[in-house]
């Protein structure tokens, strides 16, 4: 009887320990959760997502050990435990351990995965993909944003790119290389109609320096048009209705610095997909006109 009671107490203690760890991952560090781990030879990071009270506060940071990120609520990535799939983080000098949880998933790599995502948001996965690919992504407005849960064994960046492209394909997303700098991400069903221009910048660096970077997260299209006209030292003519819905938003995050021509090409492509073209309209003015048969 005593052995039975001792065994029962041991089981209870073990369950309490596991439950305590789960609380550490979910409660002791309110507002943040671990949604991804990258363990490549030359890229070791964790994906941390803020769990906001409202959509406005939604945020994702991708950090290496020792780095700090976040807007109002700063979080530091202290250490990544790749074997146990956890990350030690600190906010407001409070240390906690966040854990991935693949127990209910059937697509976890069998041994030593080097890329792991658990309900990682769309932007985080695309940011990593863009970094690994070394290209700025031009995202079609018809892409359906979704979370990703998968893991893969990748020994280098090329294998990691292939793994993410497979995960994108499973979500009905096609990647189309566009020259040496860009890649188009489009829904699979319209991919046959999308034609990459294979843009190449032949202007010497001395004449067109690469010093432009964008981090557009749901930027209104009219605001993006203002940025575009500024590339040419012009302003946007506003005496006619803008030929795109006011609710239209653009996303564009550059991974390398662009020249003026490269930046203009990227914005031109996004405008075209939204059914808009920005054209000269007199001295130091440009205007938006509709594009027939937008893609």
C-alpha positions in Angstrom: 0.0 0.0 0.0 2.8 2.4 0.9 4.5 1.7 -2.4 1.2 2.4 -4.2 0.7 5.7 -2.3 4.3 6.7 -3.0 3.9 6.0 -6.7 0.7 8.1 -6.7 2.4 11.0 -5.0 5.2 10.8 -7.5 2.8 11.0 -10.4 1.0 13.9 -8.9 4.2 15.8 -8.3 5.3 15.1 -11.9 2.0 16.4 -13.2 2.2 19.5 -11.0 5.8 20.1 -12.4 4.5 19.9 -15.9 1.6 22.1 -15.2 3.9 24.6 -13.5 6.1 24.7 -16.7 3.0 25.3 -18.8 2.0 28.2 -16.5 5.5 29.6 -16.9 5.1 29.6 -20.6 1.6 31.0 -20.7 0.9 33.1 -17.6 4.2 34.3 -16.0 5.0 36.2 -19.2 1.7 37.9 -20.0 1.2 39.3 -23.5 3.9 37.3 -25.3 4.1 33.8 -26.7 6.8 31.8 -28.5 5.7 31.0 -32.1 8.9 30.0 -33.8 12.5 28.9 -33.5 15.2 29.1 -36.2 18.3 27.1 -35.7 20.4 27.4 -38.8 24.2 27.4 -38.8 24.3 31.2 -39.5 20.9 32.3 -38.3 19.6 31.5 -34.8 16.5 33.4 -33.7 13.1 33.1 -32.0 9.8 34.4 -33.1 7.8 36.1 -30.4 4.2 37.3 -30.8 2.4 39.7 -28.5 -1.0 38.6 -27.5 -2.8 41.9 -27.5 -6.0 43.0 -25.8 -7.0 44.6 -29.2 -5.9 44.1 -32.8 -4.1 47.5 -32.8 -1.6 46.2 -30.3 -0.7 43.1 -32.4 3.0 42.8 -32.8 5.7 40.2 -33.8 9.4 40.4 -33.2 12.2 38.1 -34.5 15.2 38.2 -32.2 18.6 36.6 -31.7 19.9 36.0 -28.2 20.7 39.3 -26.4 18.5 41.3 -28.7 15.5 43.5 -27.5 12.4 44.3 -29.5 8.9 45.5 -29.3 7.3 48.9 -29.3 5.7 49.9 -25.9 6.3 46.5 -24.3 10.0 45.8 -24.7 11.0 42.1 -24.6 14.5 40.7 -24.5 15.5 37.3 -25.8 17.8 35.9 -23.2 18.4 32.3 -24.3 17.0 29.7 -26.8 16.9 26.1 -25.7 16.7 24.3 -29.0 16.5 20.8 -27.6 13.5 21.6 -25.4 12.0 24.1 -27.9 11.8 26.9 -25.3 13.1 30.5 -25.0 14.0 32.4 -21.9 12.7 36.0 -22.2 12.6 39.1 -20.0 10.2 42.0 -19.9 10.3 44.6 -17.1 13.1 42.6 -15.6 10.9 39.6 -15.1 12.4 36.4 -16.5 10.2 33.6 -17.9 10.3 30.6 -20.1 8.1 30.4 -23.2 7.6 27.0 -24.9 6.4 25.7 -28.2 3.7 23.1 -28.0 3.5 20.5 -30.8 1.8 17.8 -28.8 -1.4 18.1 -30.8 0.3 18.6 -34.2 1.1 15.8 -36.6 3.6 17.7 -38.8 6.5 18.0 -36.4 9.8 16.8 -37.8 10.9 13.5 -36.2 14.4 14.5 -35.1 16.3 17.7 -34.6 14.1 20.2 -36.5 15.9 23.4 -37.4 12.8 25.5 -38.3 9.8 25.3 -36.1 6.6 27.4 -36.3 3.6 27.1 -34.1 0.7 29.3 -35.1 3.2 31.9 -36.3 1.6 34.8 -38.1 1.8 35.4 -41.8 4.1 38.4 -41.6 6.7 36.6 -39.4 7.0 33.7 -41.8 7.3 36.0 -44.8 9.9 38.2 -43.0 12.0 35.1 -42.4 11.5 33.8 -46.0 12.5 37.2 -47.4 15.6 37.3 -45.2 16.7 33.8 -46.2 15.9 34.5 -49.9 17.7 37.8 -49.9 14.9 39.4 -51.9 12.3 42.0 -51.2 8.8 40.4 -51.4 6.1 42.0 -53.6 2.9 40.7 -52.0 -0.2 40.5 -54.1 -3.3 42.1 -52.3 -5.3 39.0 -52.9 -3.1 36.9 -50.6 -5.1 35.3 -47.8 -3.2 35.8 -44.6 -3.0 32.7 -42.4 -1.0 31.3 -39.5 1.7 28.6 -40.0 2.4 25.5 -37.9 5.1 23.2 -39.2 8.7 22.1 -38.6 11.5 21.1 -40.9 15.1 19.8 -40.9 17.2 22.3 -42.9 20.9 22.3 -42.9 21.4 25.6 -44.6 19.6 28.7 -46.0 18.8 27.0 -49.3 17.1 24.1 -47.6 15.2 26.4 -45.3 13.9 28.4 -48.3 12.7 25.2 -49.9 10.9 24.1 -46.7 9.2 27.5 -46.4 8.2 27.5 -50.1 6.6 24.0 -49.5 4.7 25.4 -46.6 3.5 28.4 -48.7 2.5 26.1 -51.5 0.4 24.1 -49.0 -1.4 27.4 -48.3 -2.0 28.1 -52.0 0.8 30.7 -52.4 3.2 30.8 -55.3 6.6 32.5 -55.4 7.8 34.0 -58.7 11.4 35.3 -58.9 11.5 38.8 -60.4 15.0 39.8 -61.5 17.8 39.7 -58.9 16.2 41.8 -56.2 12.5 41.0 -55.9 10.2 38.0 -55.7 6.4 38.1 -56.2 4.1 36.3 -53.8 0.7 35.6 -55.4 -2.3 33.3 -55.0 -1.8 30.0 -56.8 -5.0 30.4 -58.8 -3.8 33.6 -60.5 -0.1 32.8 -60.8 -0.4 31.8 -64.5 -1.6 35.4 -65.3 1.2 37.1 -63.4 4.2 38.2 -65.5 7.4 39.1 -63.8 9.1 42.0 -65.4 12.6 40.7 -64.3 13.6 44.2 -63.4 17.3 44.9 -63.6 18.8 48.2 -62.5 21.5 49.2 -64.9 22.2 52.6 -63.5 25.6 52.9 -61.7 25.6 53.2 -57.9 27.3 56.6 -58.2 24.3 58.0 -60.2 21.6 56.3 -58.2 22.7 55.3 -54.7 21.0 52.5 -52.9 19.7 54.3 -49.8 15.9 53.7 -49.7 14.2 51.3 -47.3 10.6 50.7 -46.6 8.7 49.0 -43.8 5.1 49.5 -44.8 2.7 47.5 -42.6 -0.8 48.1 -43.9 -0.1 51.6 -45.3 -3.1 53.3 -47.0 -2.6 53.3 -50.8 -2.9 57.1 -50.9 -0.1 57.5 -48.4 2.1 55.1 -50.5 1.3 57.2 -53.5 2.6 60.3 -51.7 5.8 58.4 -51.0 6.1 57.4 -54.7 5.6 60.9 -56.0 8.3 62.1 -53.6 10.8 59.8 -55.3 10.5 62.1 -58.3 10.3 65.4 -56.4 6.6 65.7 -57.2 3.4 65.9 -55.2 0.2 64.0 -55.8 -2.6 65.9 -57.6 -5.8 65.5 -55.6 -8.4 67.4 -57.5 -9.9 64.1 -58.8 -11.1 61.0 -56.9 -8.4 58.5 -56.2 -9.1 55.4 -58.4 -8.8 52.9 -55.6 -10.8 52.2 -52.5 -9.8 54.2 -49.5 -9.6 51.0 -47.5 -6.9 49.6 -49.9 -3.6 48.9 -48.0 -0.1 48.1 -49.1 2.6 46.0 -47.4 6.2 46.3 -48.4 9.3 45.5 -46.3 12.7 45.8 -48.0 15.5 43.5 -47.0 18.2 45.5 -48.8 18.5 49.2 -49.6 17.0 50.1 -52.9 17.9 52.7 -55.6 15.2 55.2 -56.7 14.4 53.1 -59.8 14.2 49.9 -57.8 11.9 51.5 -55.2 9.7 53.0 -58.0 9.5 49.5 -59.7 8.4 47.9 -56.4 5.7 50.5 -55.8 4.6 50.5 -59.4 4.0 46.7 -59.2 1.9 47.0 -56.0 -0.1 49.9 -57.5 -0.8 47.9 -60.7 -2.1 45.0 -58.7 -4.4 47.4 -56.8 -5.6 48.8 -60.2 -3.8 52.1 -60.0 -1.0 53.8 -62.0 0.8 57.0 -61.0 1.6 59.2 -64.0 3.0 62.8 -64.6 0.3 65.5 -64.5 2.2 68.8 -65.2 5.0 70.6 -63.5 6.0 68.8 -60.3 2.7 67.0 -60.2 1.6 63.4 -60.6 -1.8 61.8 -60.5 -3.4 58.4 -60.0 -5.3 56.9 -62.9 -7.1 53.5 -63.1 -5.5 50.5 -64.8 -7.7 48.6 -67.1 -7.8 44.8 -66.5 -5.8 44.8 -63.2 -4.2 41.5 -62.2 
